[in-house]
Amino acid sequence: MERQALRDAVTRYNAEGLAGLEDRPKPGRPPRLTEGEQAALAGLILRGPDPERDGISSYTREDMAELIWRRFQKRYRPSSLSKVLRQMGFSRQKTGASHPRSDPKAQAAWVKRGSRTP
């Protein structure tokens, strides 16, 4: 620890006690999406797109950038959305694409017929 950092910490401790040693908010640009907008976006992501209404079966970053622009009038580049989504608790993992009119019974029969379990 440098001498100046130690001096600053001691000064804060003397003025505020233990609360003075806690990390303070870092300066910087505030997030573009408010907490309410982030909650609304999270709900949209968890609900997923409607293929008949939206014309897509899963969201890409480009689709989400367009969705944010249409819904909140805020521009994001698709490449910067990864950081935003990670901060919201989402990951890049997604399920495999499935056709909206697929038949689960036919898929289960296909898996049973194709598997070779002894």
C-alpha positions as CSV (number, residue, x, y, z in Angstrom):
1,M,0.0,0.0,0.0
2,E,1.4,3.4,-0.9
3,R,1.8,6.0,1.7
4,Q,-0.8,8.4,0.2
5,A,-3.4,5.6,0.1
6,L,-2.8,4.7,3.7
7,R,-3.0,8.4,4.7
8,D,-6.3,8.8,2.9
9,A,-7.7,5.6,4.6
10,V,-6.6,6.9,8.0
11,T,-8.2,10.3,7.4
12,R,-11.5,8.7,6.3
13,Y,-11.4,6.3,9.3
14,N,-10.8,9.2,11.7
15,A,-13.7,11.2,10.1
16,E,-16.3,8.5,9.6
17,G,-15.2,5.4,11.5
18,L,-15.5,2.0,9.9
19,A,-18.0,3.2,7.4
20,G,-15.3,5.4,6.0
21,L,-13.2,2.4,5.0
22,E,-16.0,0.8,2.8
23,D,-15.6,1.1,-1.0
24,R,-17.3,4.1,-2.5
25,P,-19.1,4.2,-5.8
26,K,-16.6,4.7,-8.6
27,P,-17.1,7.6,-10.9
28,G,-18.2,6.9,-14.4
29,R,-21.1,6.9,-16.8
30,P,-24.4,5.7,-15.4
31,P,-26.0,2.8,-17.2
32,R,-28.2,3.8,-20.2
33,L,-31.0,1.5,-19.2
34,T,-32.7,2.4,-15.9
35,E,-33.5,-0.4,-13.4
36,G,-37.1,-0.5,-14.5
37,E,-36.1,-0.8,-18.2
38,Q,-33.6,-3.5,-17.3
39,A,-36.4,-5.4,-15.4
40,A,-38.7,-5.0,-18.4
41,L,-35.9,-6.2,-20.8
42,A,-35.2,-9.2,-18.5
43,G,-38.9,-10.1,-18.6
44,L,-38.9,-9.9,-22.4
45,I,-35.7,-12.1,-22.6
46,L,-37.1,-14.7,-20.3
47,R,-40.5,-14.8,-22.1
48,G,-38.7,-15.2,-25.4
49,P,-39.8,-14.1,-28.9
50,D,-43.0,-15.2,-30.5
51,P,-42.2,-16.6,-33.9
52,E,-45.5,-15.6,-35.4
53,R,-45.4,-12.0,-34.1
54,D,-41.7,-11.4,-34.1
55,G,-40.6,-13.6,-37.0
56,I,-37.7,-15.1,-35.0
57,S,-37.4,-18.2,-32.8
58,S,-34.6,-17.0,-30.6
59,Y,-32.9,-13.7,-29.8
60,T,-29.6,-12.7,-31.2
61,R,-27.7,-9.6,-30.0
62,E,-28.7,-7.8,-33.2
63,D,-32.4,-8.7,-32.5
64,M,-32.0,-7.5,-28.9
65,A,-30.4,-4.2,-30.0
66,E,-33.4,-3.6,-32.3
67,L,-35.8,-4.6,-29.5
68,I,-34.2,-2.1,-27.1
69,W,-34.3,0.7,-29.7
70,R,-38.0,0.0,-30.5
71,R,-39.0,-0.3,-26.8
72,F,-36.8,2.2,-25.0
73,Q,-35.4,4.4,-27.9
74,K,-31.9,3.8,-26.7
75,R,-29.1,2.6,-29.1
76,Y,-26.8,-0.2,-28.3
77,R,-24.3,-1.9,-30.6
78,P,-24.7,-5.6,-30.6
79,S,-21.1,-6.1,-29.5
80,S,-21.7,-4.0,-26.3
81,L,-24.9,-5.9,-25.4
82,S,-22.8,-8.9,-24.1
83,K,-21.5,-6.8,-21.2
84,V,-25.0,-5.4,-20.4
85,L,-26.6,-8.8,-20.5
86,R,-23.8,-10.3,-18.3
87,Q,-24.3,-7.5,-15.7
88,M,-28.0,-8.4,-15.7
89,G,-27.1,-12.0,-14.9
90,F,-27.6,-13.6,-18.3
91,S,-25.1,-15.8,-20.1
92,R,-24.5,-16.7,-23.7
93,Q,-25.8,-20.2,-23.3
94,K,-29.0,-20.9,-25.1
95,T,-31.0,-24.0,-26.0
96,G,-30.9,-25.5,-29.4
97,A,-33.3,-24.0,-31.9
98,S,-36.6,-25.8,-32.3
99,H,-39.3,-25.3,-34.8
100,P,-42.4,-23.7,-33.3
101,R,-44.7,-26.5,-34.7
102,S,-42.5,-29.4,-33.8
103,D,-44.2,-32.5,-32.3
104,P,-42.7,-33.5,-28.9
105,K,-44.2,-37.0,-29.1
106,A,-42.6,-37.6,-32.5
107,Q,-39.2,-36.4,-31.2
108,A,-39.4,-38.7,-28.2
109,A,-40.2,-41.7,-30.4
110,W,-37.3,-40.8,-32.6
111,V,-34.9,-40.7,-29.7
112,K,-36.2,-44.0,-28.3
113,R,-35.9,-45.7,-31.7
114,G,-32.4,-44.3,-32.3
115,S,-30.9,-45.0,-28.9
116,R,-29.0,-48.2,-28.2
117,T,-29.1,-48.9,-24.5
118,P,-28.2,-52.4,-23.5
